[in-house]
Amino acid sequence: MLWNENLNKSETSLTVLLIATRNYISYAKNLLISLEKYLAWDTMVQVVVFTDDVTSFKHFEPKNKLVLDLIQIESFGWPDATLLRFHIFEEHWKIVKGRRVLYLDADTRVVNRIDELKFMSMEWACGVALVRHPGYFNRGLRIGLTNSLIGHSWETNRSSCAFVPFLKRRNYVCGGVWMGENQKIKLLVSSLRNRIQEDLDQNIIAKHHDESHLNKWASCNRYTQLSPKWAFAADYSWLNKVSPLIEVIHKPKDFIRNP
């Protein structure tokens, strides 16, 4: 672990969390470069990278206000690398110093300026903001007043802690980008970690892993809903009027999650 002795909570407005193991390390490096370019911050930004190969990042020298912390974790394969993220975050939460927290999948990148003043002044219901899934935004058949969408990837296994009853299936959110106030996100992380572990204890894995559990949480709690400009996908034609801030990188068909 690389820890910055001079970094303290009072001077850190934002912590960015990301997990980079195996073939995702190269994506994470490009994400870090995009953070350097587009985060318009006057105060320090802590970037915590959880990785199975700390040496891959040791020669990365952050510019501007970025401060990089590296946490060595196991070389998780698929789907553990995504399913166990909340276990990892809860175990290491004491290192998270930002007043606000932004989680980004390793295979995302910032593509437009994100201003500190605007970001830090955003008001989020109950201190949490989730992003409408770009794959389902403004698509599908709406059923009556339930606002449910046909074709979404809700968990339908009633034995899973991620199961969402039909009438609760409203706006499906993505698991690749989420954010909020430090202590509110800590509570979210703990809740999802417990639900995922309860499933694992019963040999159950939700359909879309951590994202399924996040949508279960969203179906039962208040939060602020953000547009897909925070998780833009360039090859979705129905997003052609959306001006992106963060883009999801669609990996090549021959990408191997477990090399």
C-alpha positions as CSV (number, residue, x, y, z in Angstrom):
1,M,0.0,0.0,0.0
2,L,1.2,3.5,-0.8
3,W,-0.2,6.0,1.8
4,N,0.2,9.7,1.7
5,E,1.1,10.9,5.2
6,N,0.2,14.5,4.4
7,L,-3.3,13.8,3.3
8,N,-5.9,14.6,5.9
9,K,-9.7,14.6,5.7
10,S,-10.1,18.3,6.2
11,E,-8.3,19.2,3.0
12,T,-9.7,16.4,0.8
13,S,-13.0,17.1,-0.9
14,L,-13.2,14.0,-3.1
15,T,-12.1,10.3,-3.0
16,V,-12.3,8.4,-6.3
17,L,-12.5,4.6,-5.9
18,L,-11.6,2.1,-8.5
19,I,-10.7,-1.6,-8.7
20,A,-8.1,-2.8,-11.3
21,T,-7.1,-6.4,-11.5
22,R,-5.7,-8.6,-14.3
23,N,-6.7,-7.2,-17.8
24,Y,-8.5,-4.2,-16.3
25,I,-5.2,-2.6,-15.2
26,S,-4.6,-1.0,-18.6
27,Y,-8.1,0.5,-18.6
28,A,-7.5,1.9,-15.1
29,K,-4.3,3.6,-16.3
30,N,-6.2,5.4,-19.1
31,L,-8.9,6.3,-16.5
32,L,-6.3,7.9,-14.3
33,I,-5.0,10.0,-17.2
34,S,-8.5,11.2,-18.0
35,L,-9.0,12.2,-14.3
36,E,-5.9,14.3,-14.5
37,K,-7.1,16.0,-17.6
38,Y,-10.7,16.7,-16.7
39,L,-11.1,17.0,-13.0
40,A,-11.0,20.8,-12.4
41,W,-10.2,20.7,-8.7
42,D,-8.4,23.3,-6.5
43,T,-8.3,21.0,-3.5
44,M,-6.7,17.5,-3.3
45,V,-8.5,14.6,-4.9
46,Q,-7.6,11.2,-3.4
47,V,-7.7,8.3,-5.9
48,V,-7.7,4.9,-4.3
49,V,-6.8,2.0,-6.6
50,F,-7.4,-1.5,-5.4
51,T,-5.2,-3.8,-7.5
52,D,-3.5,-7.1,-7.6
53,D,-0.4,-5.5,-9.2
54,V,0.8,-2.5,-7.2
55,T,4.0,-2.3,-9.2
56,S,2.0,-1.5,-12.4
57,F,1.1,1.9,-10.9
58,K,4.2,2.7,-8.8
59,H,5.7,4.8,-11.6
60,F,2.5,6.7,-12.3
61,E,3.1,10.2,-11.1
62,P,-0.2,12.1,-10.7
63,K,-0.4,15.7,-11.8
64,N,-2.5,18.6,-10.6
65,K,-4.3,17.8,-7.4
66,L,-4.5,14.0,-7.7
67,V,-3.1,12.0,-4.8
68,L,-2.8,8.2,-5.5
69,D,-3.1,5.5,-2.9
70,L,-2.6,1.9,-3.9
71,I,-4.1,-1.0,-2.0
72,Q,-2.9,-4.6,-2.7
73,I,-5.8,-7.1,-3.1
74,E,-6.2,-10.6,-4.3
75,S,-6.1,-11.3,-8.0
76,F,-9.9,-11.9,-8.2
77,G,-11.3,-13.5,-11.3
78,W,-14.7,-13.1,-12.7
79,P,-17.3,-12.6,-11.2
80,D,-15.6,-12.1,-7.8
81,A,-13.8,-9.0,-8.9
82,T,-17.1,-7.2,-9.3
83,L,-19.2,-9.1,-6.8
84,L,-16.9,-8.6,-3.9
85,R,-16.2,-4.9,-4.4
86,F,-18.3,-3.9,-1.4
87,H,-16.4,-6.4,0.8
88,I,-13.2,-4.7,-0.3
89,F,-14.4,-1.2,0.2
90,E,-15.8,-1.9,3.7
91,E,-12.6,-3.5,4.8
92,H,-10.5,-0.5,3.8
93,W,-13.0,2.4,4.4
94,K,-10.7,4.0,7.0
95,I,-8.4,5.1,4.1
96,V,-11.3,6.9,2.3
97,K,-10.7,10.6,3.2
98,G,-12.9,12.6,0.9
99,R,-16.0,14.4,2.0
100,R,-17.6,13.0,-1.1
101,V,-16.9,9.6,-2.8
102,L,-17.1,8.7,-6.5
103,Y,-16.8,5.1,-7.6
104,L,-15.8,4.4,-11.2
105,D,-15.4,1.1,-13.0
106,A,-11.9,0.7,-14.4
107,D,-13.3,0.6,-17.9
108,T,-14.7,4.1,-17.8
109,R,-13.0,7.4,-18.6
110,V,-13.8,11.1,-18.0
111,V,-14.4,12.9,-21.3
112,N,-15.4,16.4,-20.2
113,R,-14.5,18.9,-17.5
114,I,-16.0,18.2,-14.1
115,D,-15.8,21.3,-12.0
116,E,-15.1,21.1,-8.3
117,L,-17.5,23.9,-7.2
118,K,-20.4,22.5,-9.2
119,F,-19.8,18.9,-8.2
120,M,-19.4,19.7,-4.5
121,S,-22.5,21.9,-4.4
122,M,-24.7,19.2,-6.0
123,E,-27.6,18.3,-3.6
124,W,-28.3,14.5,-3.4
125,A,-31.3,13.0,-1.7
126,C,-30.1,11.2,1.4
127,G,-26.5,11.9,0.3
128,V,-26.5,9.3,-2.5
129,A,-26.5,9.8,-6.3
130,L,-27.0,6.9,-8.8
131,V,-26.9,6.9,-12.6
132,R,-29.7,5.8,-14.9
133,H,-28.3,2.8,-16.9
134,P,-27.4,4.0,-20.4
135,G,-28.7,0.8,-22.0
136,Y,-32.2,1.3,-20.8
137,F,-32.5,5.1,-20.7
138,N,-35.9,6.2,-22.2
139,R,-36.4,2.8,-23.8
140,G,-38.9,0.0,-23.3
141,L,-42.6,-0.3,-22.7
142,R,-44.0,1.6,-19.7
143,I,-46.7,-0.2,-17.8
144,G,-49.4,2.0,-16.3
145,L,-48.4,4.1,-13.4
146,T,-45.6,1.7,-12.2
147,N,-43.0,3.2,-14.5
148,S,-41.7,-0.3,-14.9
149,L,-39.7,-1.1,-18.0
150,I,-39.9,-4.4,-19.9
151,G,-36.5,-5.8,-20.8
152,H,-34.5,-4.5,-17.8
153,S,-32.2,-6.8,-15.9
154,W,-33.9,-6.9,-12.6
155,E,-33.1,-9.9,-10.3
156,T,-36.1,-12.3,-10.5
157,N,-34.8,-15.0,-8.2
158,R,-37.0,-14.6,-5.1
159,S,-34.4,-16.4,-3.0
160,S,-31.8,-13.7,-3.7
161,C,-31.4,-10.6,-1.5
162,A,-31.3,-8.7,-4.8
163,F,-34.8,-9.7,-5.8
164,V,-37.0,-6.7,-6.8
165,P,-40.8,-7.2,-6.9
166,F,-42.4,-6.2,-10.2
167,L,-44.1,-3.1,-8.8
168,K,-40.7,-1.8,-7.4
169,R,-39.0,-2.1,-10.8
170,R,-38.8,1.5,-11.7
171,N,-35.6,3.2,-13.0
172,Y,-32.8,0.7,-13.5
173,V,-29.4,2.2,-12.4
174,C,-25.9,1.2,-13.5
175,G,-23.3,-0.3,-11.2
176,G,-20.3,1.3,-12.9
177,V,-20.6,4.9,-11.6
178,W,-22.1,6.0,-8.3
179,M,-21.3,8.7,-5.8
180,G,-22.4,10.4,-2.5
181,E,-21.4,11.8,0.8
182,N,-18.7,9.8,2.6
183,Q,-20.7,8.4,5.5
184,K,-23.9,7.8,3.4
185,I,-21.8,5.8,0.9
186,K,-20.2,3.9,3.8
187,L,-23.7,2.8,4.9
188,L,-24.6,1.8,1.4
189,V,-21.4,-0.2,1.0
190,S,-22.0,-2.0,4.3
191,S,-25.6,-2.8,3.4
192,L,-24.7,-4.2,0.0
193,R,-21.8,-6.1,1.4
194,N,-24.1,-7.8,3.9
195,R,-26.7,-8.6,1.3
196,I,-24.2,-10.1,-1.1
197,Q,-22.6,-12.2,1.6
198,E,-26.0,-13.5,2.7
199,D,-26.6,-14.6,-0.9
200,L,-23.1,-16.2,-1.1
201,D,-23.8,-18.1,2.2
202,Q,-26.8,-19.7,0.3
203,N,-24.8,-20.3,-2.8
204,I,-26.7,-17.6,-4.7
205,I,-25.2,-15.2,-7.1
206,A,-27.4,-12.4,-8.4
207,K,-28.0,-12.1,-12.2
208,H,-25.9,-9.0,-12.6
209,H,-23.8,-9.4,-9.4
210,D,-23.2,-6.1,-7.6
211,E,-25.4,-4.1,-10.0
212,S,-28.4,-6.3,-9.1
213,H,-27.9,-5.6,-5.4
214,L,-27.4,-1.9,-6.1
215,N,-30.8,-1.8,-7.9
216,K,-32.4,-3.6,-5.0
217,W,-31.1,-0.9,-2.7
218,A,-32.3,1.8,-5.1
219,S,-35.8,0.2,-5.1
220,C,-36.1,0.6,-1.3
221,N,-34.2,3.9,-0.6
222,R,-34.3,7.6,-1.5
223,Y,-31.4,8.9,-3.7
224,T,-30.8,11.4,-6.5
225,Q,-31.1,10.0,-10.0
226,L,-28.5,11.2,-12.5
227,S,-28.7,11.1,-16.3
228,P,-26.5,8.8,-18.4
229,K,-24.1,11.7,-19.1
230,W,-22.4,10.2,-16.0
231,A,-22.1,6.8,-17.6
232,F,-22.4,7.5,-21.4
233,A,-22.1,4.7,-23.9
234,A,-21.1,5.9,-27.4
235,D,-22.7,3.1,-29.4
236,Y,-26.2,3.6,-28.0
237,S,-28.0,5.7,-30.6
238,W,-30.7,6.7,-28.2
239,L,-28.2,8.7,-26.3
240,N,-27.3,10.9,-29.2
241,K,-28.7,14.0,-27.5
242,V,-26.7,13.4,-24.2
243,S,-23.5,15.4,-23.7
244,P,-21.3,13.0,-21.7
245,L,-19.1,13.6,-18.7
246,I,-18.0,10.0,-18.1
247,E,-17.9,7.4,-20.8
248,V,-18.2,3.6,-20.5
249,I,-15.6,1.8,-22.6
250,H,-17.1,-1.1,-24.5
251,K,-14.4,-3.8,-24.5
252,P,-13.6,-5.8,-27.6
253,K,-15.4,-9.1,-28.2
254,D,-12.1,-11.0,-27.6
255,F,-11.6,-9.4,-24.2
256,I,-10.7,-12.0,-21.6
257,R,-11.9,-11.3,-18.0
258,N,-9.9,-14.2,-16.7
259,P,-6.6,-14.4,-18.6
